[in-house]
Amino acid sequence: MRIIVIGAGVIGVASAWYLTRDGHEVTVLEAREGAGLETSFGNAGGVCPGFAGPWAAPGMPLKGLKWMFQPTAPLKIRPRFDPAQWSWLLRFVANCTAGRFAANKTRMQRIAHFSKACLVQLREETGIQYDHGTGGVLQIFATREEAEGGRRAADVLARLDVAHRVLSPDEVCTIEPALAHTRAPISGGLQLPSDEVGDCHLFTQSLARLAAERGCRFVFNAPVLSIGASGERIDTVKTAQESFQADAVVVATGPWAVKLLKPLGINLPIYPVKGYSLTCDIEDPDAAPRSSVMDEHSKVMICRLGSRLRAAGVAELAGFDPAMPEHALQGLRDRVAELFPGAADYGEAVYWHGFRPMTPGGPAHVGRTRYANLFLNVGHGSNGWTQACGAARVLTEKIAGRPDPLARHAA
Ligand SMILES: Cc1cc2nc3c(=O)[nH]c(=O)nc-3n(C[C@H](O)[C@H](O)[C@H](O)COP(=O)(O)OP(=O)(O)OC[C@H]3O[C@@H](n4cnc5c(N)ncnc54)[C@H](O)[C@@H]3O)c2cc1C
């Protein structure tokens, strides 16, 4: 089949890779000048199936309200005169019941664990390098309440049969010796030894090159302006320069899918949730994390990507606002400097922002639409790097009409 993939973030490129490998003639249309330059560029780097789960959880609406009045809260809702924001928030609240949370978490865990297995296989097959580390992810707690929450999370992990260890403060410092010098209190930890870390941007660029070597065509600087339908089928995909025809079209444009699909009558409940990261060169390797630390207190993730340190966090619901307010960046910088003093010259950090493509419930849209030849791979929220290979494999099997691989893969 001739297949057009729209969007060359980690999701679009992974889709293009598996579709090309499956024997299709694939063309990727990307608005930017290269692959992985939007949300997949500066994320926290965590390939963390153990943490995969929805933000919509029991108790979250109340927490969200409280956080609205705290300047350094990890999640900030900035109310706007925007029906999309309000309708998304209502759907989010509707997903905060115990039943919806359990169902959404189970779906996300299944695809995330499958995805990790696909990533390992891809690495073995291709030798792809992306400053990855396989030393697990360590969640740290500052207060007794947080450590108690960690123990409850461990019970859920045990039920899902996910490898984990609940740790005392001393054990935390054995796993991450640099934390022995932290200025922040540590009341315990939770280790997920099978989780990984890696540079999503490097991965996306390298995988795009590997796909191109196998015949996949990439057209950059080509924003898709419209997708045209005739009856139940898509017949054209238009950029400013060219019109493309294909047997199937995959939309993988992250949070920008909403605008692209609206004229086709497809209203996706995906909202851009902004986050920030900082990256700096490691100056003292012994003072930096060995692998990856998720700080529950600030919801900031700090990891080592080769010779660099990356810290990412914060969630703001304020549309596609590109502002980088100093107080948000300073909050991030201060917390990393407190946890890992002397690891890097934080004054030299490079800052970035990105828009998580969030669905209200958590699970992404992967698969068919009402148009016979239009497929989606969008809405992977805060877990898109973790889910990329798995979601792309699921999509590839669906396009080929083969059984869903998740049915065979236990979480
Ligand atoms: C602060 C932060 C930390 C994160 N940390 C993690 C983490 O640790 N682990 C994890 O798993 N996930 C993490 N994520 C989430 C992850 O980064 C995203 O889920 C993932 O990058 C989404 O990939 P994507 O390909 O869907 O979107 P994108 O990477 O945004 O790609 C979409 C592409 O579509 C292109 N596009 C848009 N419109 C058009 C058009 N009309 N025509 C052509 N092209 C178009 C864009 O230019 C872009 O390249 C984090 C996100 C943020 C913001």
The ligand as an SDF file (V2000), in Angstrom:
LIG
                    3D

 53 58  0  0  0  0  0  0  0  0999 V2000
    7.9140   18.3530   29.7170 C   0  0  0  0  0  0  0  0  0  0  0  0
    7.5870   17.0290   29.0830 C   0  0  0  0  0  0  0  0  0  0  0  0
    8.1410   15.8640   29.5920 C   0  0  0  0  0  0  0  0  0  0  0  0
    7.8040   14.6290   29.0350 C   0  0  0  0  0  0  0  0  0  0  0  0
    8.4090   13.5030   29.5080 N   0  0  0  0  0  0  0  0  0  0  0  0
    8.1110   12.2990   28.9660 C   0  0  0  0  0  0  0  0  0  0  0  0
    8.7570   11.1230   29.4250 C   0  0  0  0  0  0  0  0  0  0  0  0
    9.6260   11.1610   30.2890 O   0  0  0  0  0  0  0  0  0  0  0  0
    8.3860    9.9340   28.8880 N   0  0  0  0  0  0  0  0  0  0  0  0
    7.4170    9.8540   27.9110 C   0  0  0  0  0  0  0  0  0  0  0  0
    7.1000    8.7420   27.5030 O   0  0  0  0  0  0  0  0  0  0  0  0
    6.8330   10.9470   27.4130 N   0  0  0  0  0  0  0  0  0  0  0  0
    7.1500   12.1670   27.9080 C   0  0  0  0  0  0  0  0  0  0  0  0
    6.5510   13.3010   27.4420 N   0  0  0  0  0  0  0  0  0  0  0  0
    5.5160   13.1560   26.4110 C   0  0  0  0  0  0  0  0  0  0  0  0
    6.0980   12.9500   25.0180 C   0  0  0  0  0  0  0  0  0  0  0  0
    7.1210   13.8870   24.7710 O   0  0  0  0  0  0  0  0  0  0  0  0
    4.9740   13.0970   23.9750 C   0  0  0  0  0  0  0  0  0  0  0  0
    3.8920   12.2480   24.3050 O   0  0  0  0  0  0  0  0  0  0  0  0
    5.4720   12.7230   22.5820 C   0  0  0  0  0  0  0  0  0  0  0  0
    6.6310   13.4470   22.2510 O   0  0  0  0  0  0  0  0  0  0  0  0
    4.3780   13.0000   21.5490 C   0  0  0  0  0  0  0  0  0  0  0  0
    4.8890   12.6500   20.3000 O   0  0  0  0  0  0  0  0  0  0  0  0
    4.0880   12.9900   18.9840 P   0  0  0  0  0  0  0  0  0  0  0  0
    4.8710   12.4240   17.8720 O   0  0  0  0  0  0  0  0  0  0  0  0
    2.6560   12.5900   19.1500 O   0  0  0  0  0  0  0  0  0  0  0  0
    4.0560   14.5990   18.9460 O   0  0  0  0  0  0  0  0  0  0  0  0
    5.2130   15.6100   18.3960 P   0  0  0  0  0  0  0  0  0  0  0  0
    6.5580   15.1900   18.8140 O   0  0  0  0  0  0  0  0  0  0  0  0
    4.7630   16.9780   18.7890 O   0  0  0  0  0  0  0  0  0  0  0  0
    5.1080   15.4190   16.8540 O   0  0  0  0  0  0  0  0  0  0  0  0
    4.0350   15.9120   16.0760 C   0  0  0  0  0  0  0  0  0  0  0  0
    4.6420   16.3750   14.7620 C   0  0  0  0  0  0  0  0  0  0  0  0
    3.5920   16.7490   13.8700 O   0  0  0  0  0  0  0  0  0  0  0  0
    4.0340   17.8820   13.1530 C   0  0  0  0  0  0  0  0  0  0  0  0
    2.8510   18.5690   12.6270 N   0  0  0  0  0  0  0  0  0  0  0  0
    1.8870   19.2290   13.3110 C   0  0  0  0  0  0  0  0  0  0  0  0
    0.9440   19.6920   12.4650 N   0  0  0  0  0  0  0  0  0  0  0  0
    1.3340   19.3070   11.2240 C   0  0  0  0  0  0  0  0  0  0  0  0
    0.7690   19.4760    9.9310 C   0  0  0  0  0  0  0  0  0  0  0  0
   -0.3840   20.1240    9.7260 N   0  0  0  0  0  0  0  0  0  0  0  0
    1.4390   18.9600    8.8620 N   0  0  0  0  0  0  0  0  0  0  0  0
    2.6030   18.2680    9.0210 C   0  0  0  0  0  0  0  0  0  0  0  0
    3.1730   18.1020   10.2360 N   0  0  0  0  0  0  0  0  0  0  0  0
    2.5430   18.5970   11.3040 C   0  0  0  0  0  0  0  0  0  0  0  0
    4.7980   18.7010   14.1810 C   0  0  0  0  0  0  0  0  0  0  0  0
    5.6780   19.6250   13.5440 O   0  0  0  0  0  0  0  0  0  0  0  0
    5.5240   17.6180   14.9520 C   0  0  0  0  0  0  0  0  0  0  0  0
    6.8140   17.3420   14.4350 O   0  0  0  0  0  0  0  0  0  0  0  0
    6.8670   14.5640   27.9630 C   0  0  0  0  0  0  0  0  0  0  0  0
    6.3300   15.7400   27.4250 C   0  0  0  0  0  0  0  0  0  0  0  0
    6.6910   16.9770   27.9670 C   0  0  0  0  0  0  0  0  0  0  0  0
    6.1130   18.2330   27.3720 C   0  0  0  0  0  0  0  0  0  0  0  0
  1  2  1  0
  2  3  1  0
  2 52  2  0
  3  4  2  0
  4  5  1  0
  4 50  1  0
  5  6  2  0
  6  7  1  0
  6 13  1  0
  7  8  2  0
  7  9  1  0
  9 10  1  0
 10 11  2  0
 10 12  1  0
 12 13  2  0
 13 14  1  0
 14 15  1  0
 14 50  1  0
 15 16  1  0
 16 17  1  0
 16 18  1  0
 18 19  1  0
 18 20  1  0
 20 21  1  0
 20 22  1  0
 22 23  1  0
 23 24  1  0
 24 25  2  0
 24 26  1  0
 24 27  1  0
 27 28  1  0
 28 29  2  0
 28 30  1  0
 28 31  1  0
 31 32  1  0
 32 33  1  0
 33 34  1  0
 33 48  1  0
 34 35  1  0
 35 36  1  0
 35 46  1  0
 36 37  1  0
 36 45  1  0
 37 38  2  0
 38 39  1  0
 39 40  1  0
 39 45  2  0
 40 41  1  0
 40 42  2  0
 42 43  1  0
 43 44  2  0
 44 45  1  0
 46 47  1  0
 46 48  1  0
 48 49  1  0
 50 51  2  0
 51 52  1  0
 52 53  1  0
M  END
$$$$
